[in-house]
Amino acid sequence: MAMYPYIELPDETLITHSHLLGDEGNKSVEVHFERPTNDGGFDTARCVLPSYQWIIREGYSDEEIAMFERLCKATAHTFFKYAETGGMSVAQAV
């Protein structure tokens, strides 16, 4: 699945999103959060919109997940807009 860059946070968490998933009556977008760790791995979380179901959650604290969920809720319309058009016009798929 192609993931499109959205933003990088100061702690190096990279936020990406999927293309528009599902059919006409059941559209969704997956929002992915990933941050490098000191041991060469990554903290990873993935939220499905519009249900806000976390399907991956490894390495991030409860407080960080809560902040990510607030971000997803505040910008869900933007994720859907960019998912439908193949990402931001200045971004390339990763």
PyMOL Python script that loads the backbone (N, CA, C, O; Angstrom):
from pymol import cmd

cmd.read_pdbstr("""\
ATOM      1  N   MET A   1       0.843  -1.162   0.000  1.00  0.00           N
ATOM      2  CA  MET A   1       0.000   0.000   0.000  1.00  0.00           C
ATOM      3  C   MET A   1       0.902   1.243   0.000  1.00  0.00           C
ATOM      4  O   MET A   1       1.823   1.358   0.808  1.00  0.00           O
ATOM      5  N   ALA A   2       0.619   2.147  -0.904  1.00  0.00           N
ATOM      6  CA  ALA A   2       1.372   3.404  -0.952  1.00  0.00           C
ATOM      7  C   ALA A   2       0.997   4.264   0.245  1.00  0.00           C
ATOM      8  O   ALA A   2      -0.176   4.371   0.604  1.00  0.00           O
ATOM      9  N   MET A   3       2.000   4.873   0.855  1.00  0.00           N
ATOM     10  CA  MET A   3       1.775   5.802   1.959  1.00  0.00           C
ATOM     11  C   MET A   3       2.319   7.157   1.523  1.00  0.00           C
ATOM     12  O   MET A   3       3.392   7.249   0.928  1.00  0.00           O
ATOM     13  N   TYR A   4       1.566   8.200   1.828  1.00  0.00           N
ATOM     14  CA  TYR A   4       1.924   9.552   1.425  1.00  0.00           C
ATOM     15  C   TYR A   4       2.376  10.368   2.628  1.00  0.00           C
ATOM     16  O   TYR A   4       1.709  10.344   3.663  1.00  0.00           O
ATOM     17  N   PRO A   5       3.482  11.085   2.525  1.00  0.00           N
ATOM     18  CA  PRO A   5       3.965  11.892   3.654  1.00  0.00           C
ATOM     19  C   PRO A   5       2.975  12.984   4.013  1.00  0.00           C
ATOM     20  O   PRO A   5       2.340  13.583   3.145  1.00  0.00           O
ATOM     21  N   TYR A   6       2.855  13.231   5.317  1.00  0.00           N
ATOM     22  CA  TYR A   6       1.995  14.310   5.793  1.00  0.00           C
ATOM     23  C   TYR A   6       2.831  15.349   6.550  1.00  0.00           C
ATOM     24  O   TYR A   6       2.863  16.515   6.158  1.00  0.00           O
ATOM     25  N   ILE A   7       3.507  14.939   7.628  1.00  0.00           N
ATOM     26  CA  ILE A   7       4.304  15.878   8.408  1.00  0.00           C
ATOM     27  C   ILE A   7       5.294  15.099   9.276  1.00  0.00           C
ATOM     28  O   ILE A   7       5.061  13.939   9.615  1.00  0.00           O
ATOM     29  N   GLU A   8       6.394  15.750   9.625  1.00  0.00           N
ATOM     30  CA  GLU A   8       7.334  15.182  10.588  1.00  0.00           C
ATOM     31  C   GLU A   8       7.313  16.046  11.838  1.00  0.00           C
ATOM     32  O   GLU A   8       7.432  17.269  11.758  1.00  0.00           O
ATOM     33  N   LEU A   9       7.161  15.407  12.998  1.00  0.00           N
ATOM     34  CA  LEU A   9       7.119  16.101  14.274  1.00  0.00           C
ATOM     35  C   LEU A   9       8.529  16.331  14.817  1.00  0.00           C
ATOM     36  O   LEU A   9       9.470  15.682  14.361  1.00  0.00           O
ATOM     37  N   PRO A  10       8.697  17.240  15.782  1.00  0.00           N
ATOM     38  CA  PRO A  10      10.032  17.525  16.322  1.00  0.00           C
ATOM     39  C   PRO A  10      10.760  16.305  16.908  1.00  0.00           C
ATOM     40  O   PRO A  10      11.990  16.274  16.923  1.00  0.00           O
ATOM     41  N   ASP A  11      10.009  15.299  17.393  1.00  0.00           N
ATOM     42  CA  ASP A  11      10.660  14.097  17.944  1.00  0.00           C
ATOM     43  C   ASP A  11      11.002  13.072  16.868  1.00  0.00           C
ATOM     44  O   ASP A  11      11.329  11.928  17.182  1.00  0.00           O
ATOM     45  N   GLU A  12      10.927  13.477  15.602  1.00  0.00           N
ATOM     46  CA  GLU A  12      11.219  12.658  14.427  1.00  0.00           C
ATOM     47  C   GLU A  12      10.111  11.667  14.084  1.00  0.00           C
ATOM     48  O   GLU A  12      10.320  10.778  13.259  1.00  0.00           O
ATOM     49  N   THR A  13       8.935  11.804  14.702  1.00  0.00           N
ATOM     50  CA  THR A  13       7.807  10.977  14.292  1.00  0.00           C
ATOM     51  C   THR A  13       7.359  11.437  12.907  1.00  0.00           C
ATOM     52  O   THR A  13       7.009  12.601  12.709  1.00  0.00           O
ATOM     53  N   LEU A  14       7.376  10.516  11.962  1.00  0.00           N
ATOM     54  CA  LEU A  14       6.912  10.795  10.604  1.00  0.00           C
ATOM     55  C   LEU A  14       5.466  10.328  10.502  1.00  0.00           C
ATOM     56  O   LEU A  14       5.163   9.176  10.810  1.00  0.00           O
ATOM     57  N   ILE A  15       4.578  11.210  10.076  1.00  0.00           N
ATOM     58  CA  ILE A  15       3.168  10.875   9.903  1.00  0.00           C
ATOM     59  C   ILE A  15       2.902  10.752   8.413  1.00  0.00           C
ATOM     60  O   ILE A  15       3.159  11.674   7.640  1.00  0.00           O
ATOM     61  N   THR A  16       2.383   9.593   8.027  1.00  0.00           N
ATOM     62  CA  THR A  16       2.024   9.335   6.634  1.00  0.00           C
ATOM     63  C   THR A  16       0.578   8.835   6.607  1.00  0.00           C
ATOM     64  O   THR A  16       0.017   8.484   7.645  1.00  0.00           O
ATOM     65  N   HIS A  17      -0.011   8.805   5.427  1.00  0.00           N
ATOM     66  CA  HIS A  17      -1.376   8.288   5.293  1.00  0.00           C
ATOM     67  C   HIS A  17      -1.503   7.493   4.003  1.00  0.00           C
ATOM     68  O   HIS A  17      -0.740   7.666   3.052  1.00  0.00           O
ATOM     69  N   SER A  18      -2.491   6.620   4.011  1.00  0.00           N
ATOM     70  CA  SER A  18      -2.757   5.773   2.844  1.00  0.00           C
ATOM     71  C   SER A  18      -3.559   6.528   1.798  1.00  0.00           C
ATOM     72  O   SER A  18      -3.995   7.659   2.015  1.00  0.00           O
ATOM     73  N   HIS A  19      -3.741   5.877   0.660  1.00  0.00           N
ATOM     74  CA  HIS A  19      -4.717   6.360  -0.314  1.00  0.00           C
ATOM     75  C   HIS A  19      -6.102   6.026   0.242  1.00  0.00           C
ATOM     76  O   HIS A  19      -6.208   5.369   1.278  1.00  0.00           O
ATOM     77  N   LEU A  20      -7.133   6.459  -0.414  1.00  0.00           N
ATOM     78  CA  LEU A  20      -8.498   6.190   0.020  1.00  0.00           C
ATOM     79  C   LEU A  20      -8.790   4.704  -0.130  1.00  0.00           C
ATOM     80  O   LEU A  20      -8.614   4.136  -1.207  1.00  0.00           O
ATOM     81  N   LEU A  21      -9.233   4.082   0.944  1.00  0.00           N
ATOM     82  CA  LEU A  21      -9.506   2.644   0.964  1.00  0.00           C
ATOM     83  C   LEU A  21     -11.006   2.389   1.006  1.00  0.00           C
ATOM     84  O   LEU A  21     -11.769   3.261   1.420  1.00  0.00           O
ATOM     85  N   GLY A  22     -11.430   1.222   0.589  1.00  0.00           N
ATOM     86  CA  GLY A  22     -12.831   0.837   0.665  1.00  0.00           C
ATOM     87  C   GLY A  22     -13.620   1.231  -0.559  1.00  0.00           C
ATOM     88  O   GLY A  22     -13.075   1.696  -1.560  1.00  0.00           O
ATOM     89  N   ASP A  23     -14.936   1.028  -0.449  1.00  0.00           N
ATOM     90  CA  ASP A  23     -15.818   1.352  -1.568  1.00  0.00           C
ATOM     91  C   ASP A  23     -16.584   2.634  -1.267  1.00  0.00           C
ATOM     92  O   ASP A  23     -16.365   3.269  -0.236  1.00  0.00           O
ATOM     93  N   GLU A  24     -17.465   3.002  -2.153  1.00  0.00           N
ATOM     94  CA  GLU A  24     -18.183   4.282  -2.061  1.00  0.00           C
ATOM     95  C   GLU A  24     -18.895   4.474  -0.728  1.00  0.00           C
ATOM     96  O   GLU A  24     -18.900   5.583  -0.193  1.00  0.00           O
ATOM     97  N   GLY A  25     -19.489   3.435  -0.188  1.00  0.00           N
ATOM     98  CA  GLY A  25     -20.241   3.574   1.048  1.00  0.00           C
ATOM     99  C   GLY A  25     -19.441   3.355   2.312  1.00  0.00           C
ATOM    100  O   GLY A  25     -19.966   3.521   3.413  1.00  0.00           O
ATOM    101  N   ASN A  26     -18.171   2.981   2.174  1.00  0.00           N
ATOM    102  CA  ASN A  26     -17.378   2.606   3.352  1.00  0.00           C
ATOM    103  C   ASN A  26     -15.925   3.021   3.173  1.00  0.00           C
ATOM    104  O   ASN A  26     -15.033   2.173   3.205  1.00  0.00           O
ATOM    105  N   LYS A  27     -15.676   4.304   2.986  1.00  0.00           N
ATOM    106  CA  LYS A  27     -14.318   4.795   2.744  1.00  0.00           C
ATOM    107  C   LYS A  27     -13.544   4.930   4.050  1.00  0.00           C
ATOM    108  O   LYS A  27     -14.106   5.281   5.088  1.00  0.00           O
ATOM    109  N   SER A  28     -12.243   4.644   3.982  1.00  0.00           N
ATOM    110  CA  SER A  28     -11.375   4.804   5.150  1.00  0.00           C
ATOM    111  C   SER A  28      -9.984   5.234   4.699  1.00  0.00           C
ATOM    112  O   SER A  28      -9.623   5.146   3.525  1.00  0.00           O
ATOM    113  N   VAL A  29      -9.225   5.699   5.675  1.00  0.00           N
ATOM    114  CA  VAL A  29      -7.834   6.099   5.471  1.00  0.00           C
ATOM    115  C   VAL A  29      -7.049   5.577   6.661  1.00  0.00           C
ATOM    116  O   VAL A  29      -7.516   5.658   7.797  1.00  0.00           O
ATOM    117  N   GLU A  30      -5.865   5.043   6.414  1.00  0.00           N
ATOM    118  CA  GLU A  30      -4.982   4.633   7.502  1.00  0.00           C
ATOM    119  C   GLU A  30      -3.926   5.706   7.695  1.00  0.00           C
ATOM    120  O   GLU A  30      -3.273   6.132   6.742  1.00  0.00           O
ATOM    121  N   VAL A  31      -3.763   6.138   8.946  1.00  0.00           N
ATOM    122  CA  VAL A  31      -2.760   7.146   9.292  1.00  0.00           C
ATOM    123  C   VAL A  31      -1.677   6.435  10.094  1.00  0.00           C
ATOM    124  O   VAL A  31      -1.961   5.795  11.107  1.00  0.00           O
ATOM    125  N   HIS A  32      -0.437   6.551   9.635  1.00  0.00           N
ATOM    126  CA  HIS A  32       0.698   5.819  10.196  1.00  0.00           C
ATOM    127  C   HIS A  32       1.655   6.782  10.877  1.00  0.00           C
ATOM    128  O   HIS A  32       1.978   7.841  10.339  1.00  0.00           O
ATOM    129  N   PHE A  33       2.106   6.402  12.070  1.00  0.00           N
ATOM    130  CA  PHE A  33       3.062   7.175  12.856  1.00  0.00           C
ATOM    131  C   PHE A  33       4.292   6.303  13.074  1.00  0.00           C
ATOM    132  O   PHE A  33       4.174   5.150  13.487  1.00  0.00           O
ATOM    133  N   GLU A  34       5.470   6.852  12.796  1.00  0.00           N
ATOM    134  CA  GLU A  34       6.698   6.066  12.945  1.00  0.00           C
ATOM    135  C   GLU A  34       7.835   6.970  13.397  1.00  0.00           C
ATOM    136  O   GLU A  34       8.040   8.056  12.854  1.00  0.00           O
ATOM    137  N   ARG A  35       8.585   6.492  14.422  1.00  0.00           N
ATOM    138  CA  ARG A  35       9.702   7.259  14.970  1.00  0.00           C
ATOM    139  C   ARG A  35      10.878   6.314  15.195  1.00  0.00           C
ATOM    140  O   ARG A  35      10.702   5.222  15.737  1.00  0.00           O
ATOM    141  N   PRO A  36      12.083   6.727  14.780  1.00  0.00           N
ATOM    142  CA  PRO A  36      13.253   5.876  15.019  1.00  0.00           C
ATOM    143  C   PRO A  36      13.561   5.766  16.511  1.00  0.00           C
ATOM    144  O   PRO A  36      13.352   6.706  17.277  1.00  0.00           O
ATOM    145  N   THR A  37      14.062   4.594  16.904  1.00  0.00           N
ATOM    146  CA  THR A  37      14.477   4.368  18.288  1.00  0.00           C
ATOM    147  C   THR A  37      15.996   4.309  18.354  1.00  0.00           C
ATOM    148  O   THR A  37      16.667   4.215  17.326  1.00  0.00           O
ATOM    149  N   ASN A  38      16.532   4.365  19.562  1.00  0.00           N
ATOM    150  CA  ASN A  38      17.988   4.348  19.748  1.00  0.00           C
ATOM    151  C   ASN A  38      18.629   3.016  19.375  1.00  0.00           C
ATOM    152  O   ASN A  38      19.834   2.955  19.130  1.00  0.00           O
ATOM    153  N   ASP A  39      17.831   1.945  19.332  1.00  0.00           N
ATOM    154  CA  ASP A  39      18.389   0.630  19.013  1.00  0.00           C
ATOM    155  C   ASP A  39      18.287   0.275  17.525  1.00  0.00           C
ATOM    156  O   ASP A  39      18.503  -0.874  17.140  1.00  0.00           O
ATOM    157  N   GLY A  40      17.956   1.269  16.694  1.00  0.00           N
ATOM    158  CA  GLY A  40      17.880   1.040  15.256  1.00  0.00           C
ATOM    159  C   GLY A  40      16.519   0.597  14.765  1.00  0.00           C
ATOM    160  O   GLY A  40      16.337   0.365  13.570  1.00  0.00           O
ATOM    161  N   GLY A  41      15.560   0.475  15.668  1.00  0.00           N
ATOM    162  CA  GLY A  41      14.209   0.083  15.273  1.00  0.00           C
ATOM    163  C   GLY A  41      13.298   1.300  15.159  1.00  0.00           C
ATOM    164  O   GLY A  41      13.750   2.428  14.965  1.00  0.00           O
ATOM    165  N   PHE A  42      12.016   1.036  15.286  1.00  0.00           N
ATOM    166  CA  PHE A  42      11.027   2.105  15.168  1.00  0.00           C
ATOM    167  C   PHE A  42       9.885   1.892  16.151  1.00  0.00           C
ATOM    168  O   PHE A  42       9.464   0.762  16.398  1.00  0.00           O
ATOM    169  N   ASP A  43       9.386   3.000  16.710  1.00  0.00           N
ATOM    170  CA  ASP A  43       8.086   3.011  17.376  1.00  0.00           C
ATOM    171  C   ASP A  43       7.074   3.178  16.251  1.00  0.00           C
ATOM    172  O   ASP A  43       7.300   3.951  15.321  1.00  0.00           O
ATOM    173  N   THR A  44       5.957   2.454  16.332  1.00  0.00           N
ATOM    174  CA  THR A  44       4.994   2.440  15.242  1.00  0.00           C
ATOM    175  C   THR A  44       3.568   2.439  15.783  1.00  0.00           C
ATOM    176  O   THR A  44       3.258   1.757  16.760  1.00  0.00           O
ATOM    177  N   ALA A  45       2.709   3.216  15.127  1.00  0.00           N
ATOM    178  CA  ALA A  45       1.278   3.197  15.444  1.00  0.00           C
ATOM    179  C   ALA A  45       0.512   3.466  14.157  1.00  0.00           C
ATOM    180  O   ALA A  45       0.980   4.189  13.277  1.00  0.00           O
ATOM    181  N   ARG A  46      -0.677   2.871  14.062  1.00  0.00           N
ATOM    182  CA  ARG A  46      -1.505   3.086  12.871  1.00  0.00           C
ATOM    183  C   ARG A  46      -2.980   3.151  13.295  1.00  0.00           C
ATOM    184  O   ARG A  46      -3.487   2.290  14.014  1.00  0.00           O
ATOM    185  N   CYS A  47      -3.635   4.202  12.819  1.00  0.00           N
ATOM    186  CA  CYS A  47      -5.030   4.462  13.152  1.00  0.00           C
ATOM    187  C   CYS A  47      -5.867   4.454  11.875  1.00  0.00           C
ATOM    188  O   CYS A  47      -5.470   5.037  10.866  1.00  0.00           O
ATOM    189  N   VAL A  48      -7.025   3.796  11.919  1.00  0.00           N
ATOM    190  CA  VAL A  48      -7.935   3.755  10.786  1.00  0.00           C
ATOM    191  C   VAL A  48      -9.024   4.812  11.003  1.00  0.00           C
ATOM    192  O   VAL A  48      -9.703   4.826  12.030  1.00  0.00           O
ATOM    193  N   LEU A  49      -9.169   5.687  10.020  1.00  0.00           N
ATOM    194  CA  LEU A  49     -10.223   6.698  10.051  1.00  0.00           C
ATOM    195  C   LEU A  49     -11.358   6.250   9.151  1.00  0.00           C
ATOM    196  O   LEU A  49     -11.070   5.679   8.099  1.00  0.00           O
ATOM    197  N   PRO A  50     -12.599   6.458   9.471  1.00  0.00           N
ATOM    198  CA  PRO A  50     -13.128   7.335  10.504  1.00  0.00           C
ATOM    199  C   PRO A  50     -13.432   6.643  11.828  1.00  0.00           C
ATOM    200  O   PRO A  50     -13.985   7.286  12.720  1.00  0.00           O
ATOM    201  N   SER A  51     -13.097   5.355  12.002  1.00  0.00           N
ATOM    202  CA  SER A  51     -13.435   4.638  13.243  1.00  0.00           C
ATOM    203  C   SER A  51     -12.477   4.968  14.393  1.00  0.00           C
ATOM    204  O   SER A  51     -12.809   4.743  15.557  1.00  0.00           O
ATOM    205  N   TYR A  52     -11.292   5.500  14.074  1.00  0.00           N
ATOM    206  CA  TYR A  52     -10.246   5.789  15.060  1.00  0.00           C
ATOM    207  C   TYR A  52      -9.818   4.519  15.801  1.00  0.00           C
ATOM    208  O   TYR A  52      -9.489   4.557  16.986  1.00  0.00           O
ATOM    209  N   GLN A  53      -9.831   3.408  15.087  1.00  0.00           N
ATOM    210  CA  GLN A  53      -9.368   2.136  15.638  1.00  0.00           C
ATOM    211  C   GLN A  53      -7.859   2.048  15.445  1.00  0.00           C
ATOM    212  O   GLN A  53      -7.358   2.269  14.342  1.00  0.00           O
ATOM    213  N   TRP A  54      -7.130   1.726  16.517  1.00  0.00           N
ATOM    214  CA  TRP A  54      -5.678   1.569  16.442  1.00  0.00           C
ATOM    215  C   TRP A  54      -5.376   0.126  16.092  1.00  0.00           C
ATOM    216  O   TRP A  54      -5.646  -0.774  16.888  1.00  0.00           O
ATOM    217  N   ILE A  55      -4.818  -0.111  14.907  1.00  0.00           N
ATOM    218  CA  ILE A  55      -4.533  -1.478  14.465  1.00  0.00           C
ATOM    219  C   ILE A  55      -3.084  -1.866  14.720  1.00  0.00           C
ATOM    220  O   ILE A  55      -2.753  -3.052  14.709  1.00  0.00           O
ATOM    221  N   ILE A  56      -2.217  -0.888  14.951  1.00  0.00           N
ATOM    222  CA  ILE A  56      -0.827  -1.125  15.351  1.00  0.00           C
ATOM    223  C   ILE A  56      -0.511  -0.102  16.437  1.00  0.00           C
ATOM    224  O   ILE A  56      -0.889   1.065  16.341  1.00  0.00           O
ATOM    225  N   ARG A  57       0.187  -0.561  17.469  1.00  0.00           N
ATOM    226  CA  ARG A  57       0.563   0.352  18.541  1.00  0.00           C
ATOM    227  C   ARG A  57       1.753  -0.236  19.286  1.00  0.00           C
ATOM    228  O   ARG A  57       1.582  -1.050  20.194  1.00  0.00           O
ATOM    229  N   GLU A  58       2.963   0.175  18.902  1.00  0.00           N
ATOM    230  CA  GLU A  58       4.181  -0.382  19.484  1.00  0.00           C
ATOM    231  C   GLU A  58       5.156   0.745  19.816  1.00  0.00           C
ATOM    232  O   GLU A  58       5.607   1.462  18.923  1.00  0.00           O
ATOM    233  N   GLY A  59       5.480   0.899  21.097  1.00  0.00           N
ATOM    234  CA  GLY A  59       6.522   1.832  21.511  1.00  0.00           C
ATOM    235  C   GLY A  59       6.053   3.207  21.937  1.00  0.00           C
ATOM    236  O   GLY A  59       6.784   3.902  22.643  1.00  0.00           O
ATOM    237  N   TYR A  60       4.873   3.625  21.540  1.00  0.00           N
ATOM    238  CA  TYR A  60       4.356   4.934  21.933  1.00  0.00           C
ATOM    239  C   TYR A  60       3.589   4.816  23.247  1.00  0.00           C
ATOM    240  O   TYR A  60       2.919   3.812  23.490  1.00  0.00           O
ATOM    241  N   SER A  61       3.687   5.843  24.093  1.00  0.00           N
ATOM    242  CA  SER A  61       2.984   5.865  25.374  1.00  0.00           C
ATOM    243  C   SER A  61       1.491   6.135  25.165  1.00  0.00           C
ATOM    244  O   SER A  61       1.069   6.550  24.085  1.00  0.00           O
ATOM    245  N   ASP A  62       0.705   5.894  26.209  1.00  0.00           N
ATOM    246  CA  ASP A  62      -0.726   6.190  26.159  1.00  0.00           C
ATOM    247  C   ASP A  62      -0.959   7.673  25.881  1.00  0.00           C
ATOM    248  O   ASP A  62      -1.880   8.034  25.149  1.00  0.00           O
ATOM    249  N   GLU A  63      -0.130   8.524  26.463  1.00  0.00           N
ATOM    250  CA  GLU A  63      -0.258   9.967  26.262  1.00  0.00           C
ATOM    251  C   GLU A  63       0.029  10.352  24.809  1.00  0.00           C
ATOM    252  O   GLU A  63      -0.650  11.212  24.248  1.00  0.00           O
ATOM    253  N   GLU A  64       1.027   9.719  24.206  1.00  0.00           N
ATOM    254  CA  GLU A  64       1.344   9.997  22.806  1.00  0.00           C
ATOM    255  C   GLU A  64       0.215   9.522  21.892  1.00  0.00           C
ATOM    256  O   GLU A  64      -0.154  10.218  20.946  1.00  0.00           O
ATOM    257  N   ILE A  65      -0.328   8.348  22.172  1.00  0.00           N
ATOM    258  CA  ILE A  65      -1.440   7.835  21.365  1.00  0.00           C
ATOM    259  C   ILE A  65      -2.644   8.768  21.495  1.00  0.00           C
ATOM    260  O   ILE A  65      -3.321   9.041  20.504  1.00  0.00           O
ATOM    261  N   ALA A  66      -2.913   9.250  22.688  1.00  0.00           N
ATOM    262  CA  ALA A  66      -4.033  10.180  22.890  1.00  0.00           C
ATOM    263  C   ALA A  66      -3.814  11.462  22.088  1.00  0.00           C
ATOM    264  O   ALA A  66      -4.759  11.993  21.505  1.00  0.00           O
ATOM    265  N   MET A  67      -2.587  11.961  22.052  1.00  0.00           N
ATOM    266  CA  MET A  67      -2.276  13.157  21.276  1.00  0.00           C
ATOM    267  C   MET A  67      -2.445  12.881  19.782  1.00  0.00           C
ATOM    268  O   MET A  67      -2.976  13.720  19.054  1.00  0.00           O
ATOM    269  N   PHE A  68      -1.997  11.709  19.321  1.00  0.00           N
ATOM    270  CA  PHE A  68      -2.164  11.348  17.916  1.00  0.00           C
ATOM    271  C   PHE A  68      -3.648  11.243  17.559  1.00  0.00           C
ATOM    272  O   PHE A  68      -4.059  11.641  16.469  1.00  0.00           O
ATOM    273  N   GLU A  69      -4.440  10.709  18.474  1.00  0.00           N
ATOM    274  CA  GLU A  69      -5.870  10.583  18.193  1.00  0.00           C
ATOM    275  C   GLU A  69      -6.527  11.963  18.101  1.00  0.00           C
ATOM    276  O   GLU A  69      -7.382  12.189  17.244  1.00  0.00           O
ATOM    277  N   ARG A  70      -6.129  12.879  18.981  1.00  0.00           N
ATOM    278  CA  ARG A  70      -6.646  14.257  18.881  1.00  0.00           C
ATOM    279  C   ARG A  70      -6.251  14.875  17.545  1.00  0.00           C
ATOM    280  O   ARG A  70      -7.057  15.555  16.909  1.00  0.00           O
ATOM    281  N   LEU A  71      -5.014  14.639  17.121  1.00  0.00           N
ATOM    282  CA  LEU A  71      -4.554  15.160  15.832  1.00  0.00           C
ATOM    283  C   LEU A  71      -5.386  14.569  14.692  1.00  0.00           C
ATOM    284  O   LEU A  71      -5.802  15.292  13.786  1.00  0.00           O
ATOM    285  N   CYS A  72      -5.626  13.263  14.736  1.00  0.00           N
ATOM    286  CA  CYS A  72      -6.416  12.606  13.686  1.00  0.00           C
ATOM    287  C   CYS A  72      -7.829  13.170  13.635  1.00  0.00           C
ATOM    288  O   CYS A  72      -8.360  13.423  12.553  1.00  0.00           O
ATOM    289  N   LYS A  73      -8.439  13.367  14.799  1.00  0.00           N
ATOM    290  CA  LYS A  73      -9.808  13.886  14.836  1.00  0.00           C
ATOM    291  C   LYS A  73      -9.868  15.317  14.317  1.00  0.00           C
ATOM    292  O   LYS A  73     -10.821  15.695  13.635  1.00  0.00           O
ATOM    293  N   ALA A  74      -8.854  16.110  14.638  1.00  0.00           N
ATOM    294  CA  ALA A  74      -8.849  17.513  14.204  1.00  0.00           C
ATOM    295  C   ALA A  74      -8.567  17.665  12.720  1.00  0.00           C
ATOM    296  O   ALA A  74      -8.961  18.662  12.115  1.00  0.00           O
ATOM    297  N   THR A  75      -7.888  16.687  12.123  1.00  0.00           N
ATOM    298  CA  THR A  75      -7.484  16.822  10.726  1.00  0.00           C
ATOM    299  C   THR A  75      -8.000  15.697   9.835  1.00  0.00           C
ATOM    300  O   THR A  75      -7.500  15.519   8.724  1.00  0.00           O
ATOM    301  N   ALA A  76      -8.984  14.937  10.294  1.00  0.00           N
ATOM    302  CA  ALA A  76      -9.504  13.808   9.506  1.00  0.00           C
ATOM    303  C   ALA A  76      -9.933  14.252   8.117  1.00  0.00           C
ATOM    304  O   ALA A  76      -9.664  13.557   7.136  1.00  0.00           O
ATOM    305  N   HIS A  77     -10.592  15.393   8.019  1.00  0.00           N
ATOM    306  CA  HIS A  77     -11.042  15.887   6.710  1.00  0.00           C
ATOM    307  C   HIS A  77      -9.860  16.103   5.768  1.00  0.00           C
ATOM    308  O   HIS A  77      -9.977  15.876   4.564  1.00  0.00           O
ATOM    309  N   THR A  78      -8.731  16.538   6.306  1.00  0.00           N
ATOM    310  CA  THR A  78      -7.532  16.754   5.498  1.00  0.00           C
ATOM    311  C   THR A  78      -6.956  15.421   5.025  1.00  0.00           C
ATOM    312  O   THR A  78      -6.575  15.281   3.862  1.00  0.00           O
ATOM    313  N   PHE A  79      -6.892  14.434   5.937  1.00  0.00           N
ATOM    314  CA  PHE A  79      -6.400  13.110   5.532  1.00  0.00           C
ATOM    315  C   PHE A  79      -7.258  12.530   4.416  1.00  0.00           C
ATOM    316  O   PHE A  79      -6.727  11.964   3.460  1.00  0.00           O
ATOM    317  N   PHE A  80      -8.580  12.662   4.525  1.00  0.00           N
ATOM    318  CA  PHE A  80      -9.468  12.137   3.481  1.00  0.00           C
ATOM    319  C   PHE A  80      -9.275  12.897   2.164  1.00  0.00           C
ATOM    320  O   PHE A  80      -9.268  12.294   1.091  1.00  0.00           O
ATOM    321  N   LYS A  81      -9.123  14.197   2.249  1.00  0.00           N
ATOM    322  CA  LYS A  81      -8.919  15.008   1.038  1.00  0.00           C
ATOM    323  C   LYS A  81      -7.642  14.579   0.317  1.00  0.00           C
ATOM    324  O   LYS A  81      -7.656  14.329  -0.888  1.00  0.00           O
ATOM    325  N   TYR A  82      -6.541  14.495   1.061  1.00  0.00           N
ATOM    326  CA  TYR A  82      -5.276  14.122   0.432  1.00  0.00           C
ATOM    327  C   TYR A  82      -5.265  12.661   0.002  1.00  0.00           C
ATOM    328  O   TYR A  82      -4.646  12.327  -1.009  1.00  0.00           O
ATOM    329  N   ALA A  83      -5.930  11.789   0.740  1.00  0.00           N
ATOM    330  CA  ALA A  83      -5.989  10.378   0.358  1.00  0.00           C
ATOM    331  C   ALA A  83      -6.722  10.209  -0.968  1.00  0.00           C
ATOM    332  O   ALA A  83      -6.354   9.370  -1.790  1.00  0.00           O
ATOM    333  N   GLU A  84      -7.754  11.009  -1.167  1.00  0.00           N
ATOM    334  CA  GLU A  84      -8.547  10.922  -2.392  1.00  0.00           C
ATOM    335  C   GLU A  84      -7.780  11.436  -3.611  1.00  0.00           C
ATOM    336  O   GLU A  84      -7.993  10.966  -4.729  1.00  0.00           O
ATOM    337  N   THR A  85      -6.884  12.408  -3.389  1.00  0.00           N
ATOM    338  CA  THR A  85      -6.154  13.003  -4.509  1.00  0.00           C
ATOM    339  C   THR A  85      -4.741  12.473  -4.666  1.00  0.00           C
ATOM    340  O   THR A  85      -3.983  12.967  -5.501  1.00  0.00           O
ATOM    341  N   GLY A  86      -4.370  11.459  -3.864  1.00  0.00           N
ATOM    342  CA  GLY A  86      -3.040  10.870  -4.004  1.00  0.00           C
ATOM    343  C   GLY A  86      -1.950  11.623  -3.270  1.00  0.00           C
ATOM    344  O   GLY A  86      -0.815  11.679  -3.742  1.00  0.00           O
ATOM    345  N   GLY A  87      -2.269  12.200  -2.131  1.00  0.00           N
ATOM    346  CA  GLY A  87      -1.287  12.918  -1.318  1.00  0.00           C
ATOM    347  C   GLY A  87      -1.256  14.400  -1.643  1.00  0.00           C
ATOM    348  O   GLY A  87      -1.883  14.869  -2.592  1.00  0.00           O
ATOM    349  N   MET A  88      -0.502  15.120  -0.822  1.00  0.00           N
ATOM    350  CA  MET A  88      -0.348  16.554  -1.071  1.00  0.00           C
ATOM    351  C   MET A  88       0.365  16.749  -2.391  1.00  0.00           C
ATOM    352  O   MET A  88       1.180  15.911  -2.778  1.00  0.00           O
ATOM    353  N   SER A  89       0.082  17.821  -3.085  1.00  0.00           N
ATOM    354  CA  SER A  89       0.673  18.042  -4.404  1.00  0.00           C
ATOM    355  C   SER A  89       2.181  18.207  -4.336  1.00  0.00           C
ATOM    356  O   SER A  89       2.856  17.983  -5.341  1.00  0.00           O
ATOM    357  N   VAL A  90       2.736  18.591  -3.194  1.00  0.00           N
ATOM    358  CA  VAL A  90       4.183  18.772  -3.085  1.00  0.00           C
ATOM    359  C   VAL A  90       4.871  17.508  -2.593  1.00  0.00           C
ATOM    360  O   VAL A  90       6.100  17.460  -2.536  1.00  0.00           O
ATOM    361  N   ALA A  91       4.104  16.484  -2.238  1.00  0.00           N
ATOM    362  CA  ALA A  91       4.681  15.261  -1.673  1.00  0.00           C
ATOM    363  C   ALA A  91       4.709  14.147  -2.710  1.00  0.00           C
ATOM    364  O   ALA A  91       3.928  14.141  -3.661  1.00  0.00           O
ATOM    365  N   GLN A  92       5.602  13.232  -2.511  1.00  0.00           N
ATOM    366  CA  GLN A  92       5.710  12.029  -3.322  1.00  0.00           C
ATOM    367  C   GLN A  92       5.362  10.827  -2.451  1.00  0.00           C
ATOM    368  O   GLN A  92       5.577  10.871  -1.239  1.00  0.00           O
ATOM    369  N   ALA A  93       4.838   9.769  -3.026  1.00  0.00           N
ATOM    370  CA  ALA A  93       4.537   8.553  -2.283  1.00  0.00           C
ATOM    371  C   ALA A  93       5.831   7.945  -1.768  1.00  0.00           C
ATOM    372  O   ALA A  93       6.858   7.981  -2.447  1.00  0.00           O
ATOM    373  N   VAL A  94       5.777   7.385  -0.561  1.00  0.00           N
ATOM    374  CA  VAL A  94       6.946   6.723   0.015  1.00  0.00           C
ATOM    375  C   VAL A  94       6.715   5.236   0.109  1.00  0.00           C
ATOM    376  O   VAL A  94       7.590   4.504   0.570  1.00  0.00           O
TER     377      VAL A  94
END
""", "prot")
cmd.dss("prot")
cmd.show_as("cartoon", "prot")
cmd.util.cbc("prot")
cmd.orient("prot")
